[in-house]
Amino acid sequence: MSSGNNLYGALAYNQVKLDNHLAKVIFAHRMIEPQSGVFDINTCLRSFEPCLLANRNTEKPALHVSLNPDPKDVLTDRQLSDIAQEYMQKMGYGDQPFIVYKHEDIGRKHLHIVSLRVDENGRKIDDRFEHRRSMEACRNLERKYGLIPAGQKKRLEGFLPKPVRYREGDIKQQAANVIRPLARDYHFLSLKEYKALLSLYNIGMEEIRGEEKGKPYRGILYTVLDEQDKKTGNPFKSSLFGKSAGIDALEKRIRQSAEIIKNKGLKERSRKVIAEAMQNCNNRPDFEKALEKQGISAALRTNGEGRIYGATFIDHIQKCVFNGSRLGKEFSANVFNDRFTGREQTPEQPHKDIPPLHPSQKHDRTYEEHTDFGGIFDFFPPAGSANDDIEEQMFTRRLNKKGKRNRRIRR
């Protein structure tokens, strides 16, 4: 269950699936019925407008839920629809406008529900103890429908972006589906760590500096990488992927991440998992495989002579990226070079290319880790298209105009 202020983004993500025949609408509650029978973004936005206009002070009114039965559960569309409705009812959103999408793009059926956290009177829906109540709701639904229970394991399958494959075409859209959620949802403490994260999905990044009309400027360029980590095609300006992918937003994200990581102690899990893998594995392949099973990717950068000169770890469970030395001296590149290559280490090299650590199968697996959630419920960060920002801004302006007009009328 995810809250935010980007209702358009949540709808746009599902619309892309609909347009590509990878999803369909199986239920809609208190939504405007389109004459064509086909739901689109504008119809959905009009359905949600009354609640948004009435919103008093809820900063993140959008609600995006994902329900994920086990692939072995055989369920009809009617059953999936009933499960979605019962879940929303149990969570207190049963009277809200909401729309239910069935996705089949990752080899199994799963649901996405888009709704709002504020009612038509502008009041926020009670979300106290929401995580605990969601667990209870999912356990009840599993028992009622005879679903395969998931215990307390959180599934990441389907929620990690798919690596970009330049041969499949429409690479700008593929890149958008990777860059936007990674920039928005992951915690990293430097652009170098962000670059290592992107490399897992065949995306390269570089910072550019220059001067225009006497004023200095900085920016970010993104590129798609091939199987040998070589750049393909022309680079993309960060503006194509929205503000969150630009230099200002990334540096703000870095500052916020530093505070969040410190306050929540997010380094501890990574330290523990990596230390255990180092203790139990004598070679690099086994070490990386052990980490993958715990939802951590290891980016060990190697130069032309085979020396490991850099180490970055991406914890997909906590959505954190750490340079090895940040976790402690025992996780530095020197240690891994000595352990896995036996070569004498040279000083840290300037960060250039990221190692070939992004075969698609690494992100087609199901990582499992004990969490507070489980079963058919999970978080989902919506990823929109590269054009979402413009259309979303138009919708926001229209909403603001209506809001001002309504306030004048009430006066």
N, C-alpha and C positions, 0 to 999 in steps of 0.2 A: 504494500500500500504506500503510495507516494503522494505527498502534497506539494503544491507549488503555485506560482502565479501564472504559469504558462499553460493555460487551458488550450490555446490554439496548438501548441506543440504536441500535446497529448492526442488531440484529434487528428493532427496532420500525420503523426506516426501511423495511426490506424488507417488513415485514408490512403496512404501509400500502399499499404498491404491490400486494401480493397481494389485500388486501381490496377494492381499487378495480379489480381485474382488469387491472392494468397490468404485472403480472409473474407468473412462475410458477417453481416449484422444478423444476429439470431434473436435479439430481443431489444425493445426500446420502451421505456417507461416515462410517461409524461413528456414525451418528445413530439415535436411537430411531425406529422406524417407527410412526407413528400408526395406530391401527386404522381410522380413517376415511380414511386415505390423504392427509390434508390436514395439512401441517405448520403449527404455530402457535408462538407465542413460548414458551409454557410447555414444550412438547415439546422445543424446541431447547435451552432452558435446562437441562432435566434431562439432556440429552445432554452438555452441556459441564460439568456440575457436578463429576464426578470429577476432572477436571484442575484446576478452580478450587479445589476443596477441598485438593488436593495441593500447590497452588502454594506455593513456599517464600518467595521474596522478589521476584518480578517485579511491579513496580508497575503496568505497563500490559500486561496479559495478552491483551486483545482484539485481534483481527486482522480488518481489513476491506479487501478487495482489489477493485479494479474493473478489468475487462479489456474493452477497447473496440476491436473490429475496425472497420475503415473501413466507412462505410455502403454502399459498393459491394461489399464482400465478402459473398457469398451462402453462408451456412452453415446446416446443419441443427442441430436441437437436439442430436443425437448428436455432431456435430462440435464444437459449442460445449462440450458436456460433456467431451469428450476433451481439448480445449484447456485447460479449467479444471483437470482432473486432472493433466495433464502439467505445467502451470505449478506447481501446488502440490508435485508430486513434485520438480521441479527446484529449488524454493526450500527444500526440506527439511521441508515440511509435509504430505507425502503420507500419513503414518501418523496424522495428527491427525484428530479429528472435524471435519468441515466441511460446509457446505451451500452449494449453488450456485443463485443466482437469475438468471433471464433477464428483463431489463427491456426494454420496448418503448415507454416513455412519452415518449421524446423523438424519435420518428420513426426510430429505428434500434435494432438489437439490441445489447445490451451486457450484461455479466455482473457480478454482485456475489457475492463469496465471503466468508462469515463463518466464522472459526475462532478458534483460540487459539494464543498464542505459548509456552505451557507444556504439557508432556506429562503423561501420567497419573501420572508419578512426581514431578511438581512441578518438573521441570527446564526451564529456558528453552531453546527451540529456538535453535540457533546462527544468529545474524543478522549475522555479520561480513560486510562487503562486500555487504550485501543489495541496495543500489541497483545496483551494478555487475552482480551476478549476475542481477538482474531484467531488466536491459537485454539481457544475453546470452540469457536464457531467451526473451524476447519475439522477439528476432531469429531464434532457432532455430525458434520456432513459426511465425513469418511465412513462413520459407522452407519448412518442412515442409507447411504447409497452403495455400501459395500465396497468402498474404494480401498486401494492398497495404502495402508498407513505409512507415513514417512517418519514417524518418530519425531525427533527434533533435529532433522537435517535440512539444511537450507540448500536448495538446488540453484546452481548458477547456470545450468545449461539453458541456452537460449537468451540469457541476459547479458552475456558478453558480446560485444559487437563482432561481426564476422570480418576477418581480414579482407582487405581490398584485393581484388584480382583484376588486374588491368586488362586481361584478355577478354573479360566478360562484358566490357563496355560500360558506358555511363559512369565513368570513374569519379566524376564530380559528385554524383549522388552517393556512390559507395563511400567516398571519402567523408562526405557530410555525415553519413550514418555512423562513422567512427569518431570523427573529431569532436563533434558537438557533445555527445555524452561523456567522452573521456575528459574534455576540458571542464565540463560542468560538475562531474560526479567524483572524480578521483582527487586525492590529496597528494601534492608533490611540493618539494621544497626548493626546486630550481628548475629552470628551463631545460637543463641537461637531463634531469629525471623525467620531465614531461616528454622529452624527445625519446628517451628509452621506452617509455610506455607506448608511444605512437608506433615505434618500430615493430612491436609485436603484431601490429595489424597492417604492416606494409605501407606505412606512412612515414615520410621524412619531413623534417622541419628545420628551418634555419631562420635566424634573426638577421634582419637587414637594417643598415643604418645609412643615412645620407643627408643631403641638404637640398632644400627646395625653396627658392626665393629668399635665400638667406637664413632660413630657419631649419634647424636640424630635425630629422624625423627618424623614428624607429618603427619597424613593422615585423610581421611574421609571414613567411612563405611556406606553403605546404606542397609536398610532392608525393607522387605515388611511386613505390619501389617495386622492382621486379624480384624474381627468385634469387638473384645474386646481389640484392640490395642496391641495384643501380637505379638512378632516377629515370622515370619514363614520362614522356609527354611534357607539357608546359607546367610550370608551377602555378599554384592557386594563391591568390591573395586571401588573407585571413577574413576579410570582410565578406567573402562569399559564404562563410559558415557562421556568421553572426558575431555579435560583440564578444561572446564568451571565448571565442577562438583568437581574439586579438591580443596584442602585447599588454595593453593596460589591464584587461580583465585577467590575463594569466598572472601578471605580477600581483594583482589583488588576491587572486586565488592562492598564490604562494604565501602571502602574508597571513591569510585566513587559515591555511593548512598548518602553518607553524604553530599557531595558537591551539587549533583543534587537536593536533597530534600530541602536543605537550599536555593539554588539559585532560585528554582522555587516555593517555598512556598507550597510544596505538602502536608504538614500536615493540612492545613486549611480546605480542603474539608472533611477530615476524622473527624476532630474536630466538624465541623458543623453538619454532619450527625449523629454522635454518640450522641452529645448533644441533638439534637432534639428527637432521639429515647429514650433517658433517660427521657426526659421531658414527653413524651407521653405514655410510657410503664411502667407498674407497676410490671411486672414479667419477668423472664429471657426468656421464650419461645417467648413472644411477642416482647421483645427487639431484640432478634436474628433474628426473622422474619422481623422486620422493617428494620434492617440493610441489610438483604439479598436482599430486594427489591431495595436497593440503591447500590447493588454490593459490599457490605462489609461483610466479614465473621468474626465472633467473636469467638476467641479461649479463653474461660475462663477455666483455669486449676483448677481442684478441687482435694483436697486430699481425703484420705479414710474416713475422718470424715465429708466430705461434705463442707468444707471451700474452698472458692475461694482464691487461693494464687497467681494467675498470670493471666494477661489479655493481649492478643495480638489481634490486628485488622489487617485484610488483605483487603486492598482496591483494588479490581480487576479492577476498572475503571482506576486508576492511576498506578496500578501495584506496590503498596507500602505496606510494612509490618511495623507495629508500635507496640512496646510494649506500653501498656496503659499509663505508667508513662511518656513516652517520649512526649505524647500529652498534658500532664498536670496532676497535682495532682487530679483533678476531674475525671480522667479516670483511676485511679490506681486500683489495685486489691482490696485494702481495701474498696474503695467506692462501688464496685460491690458486694463484700461479704456482707457488711452491708445492701445494697439495696435489694439483692435477696435472702439472706439466714438468715439475722438477727443474724448471729453468730459472736462471738468475733474473730477478726482476729489475726493470729499469724504471726511472721516475715516471709518474703518471703522464700519459700522453694527452695532448690536446684532444678534445672530444670531436671525432670526425664521424666515421660510419658506425652504426650500431651493428652488432653481430647478427648472423642469420638465425634468429631465434623466433621464427614465426611460422612454422608449418601449421597448416590449418587445423590438423587434428588436435593440436594442443588446446584449441578453443572450441572444439566440438565435444569435449568430454564433460562429464558431470562432476564438478568438484563438490565435496561434501564436508561440512564442518558443523560442529555443534553451535547452535545459536538460540536466540529466544523465539525463533519462529520455525515453521516447518509445514510439511504437508502441502496442501494445494495453494497455500497463501504465500505470496512473496512480494518483495519490492520490485518496482519496475521504473527505470528512468526513461521517459519518452525521448525519442530522437526524431527530430523533424528533418525536413529537406532544407536545402541551401536557400530557398526562397521564402522560408517561413517568416523570417524577421520582417520583411516588407509587408506581407499580408497581415501578420499579427499586429504590426504597428497601425495599419489601417483600421483593423477591428478595434484596437484599443482607443484610437482617436474617436471612432464612431460611438463607442461606449461612453467615453468621457463627455462627448457632446450631449448625448441623451441624458446622462446623469446630471449635468448642469441644467439642462432644460427642465428636468423633473424637479430639481431643487427650487428653481425659480417658480414653478407652478405651485409647489407646496407653500411657498412663502405668500 
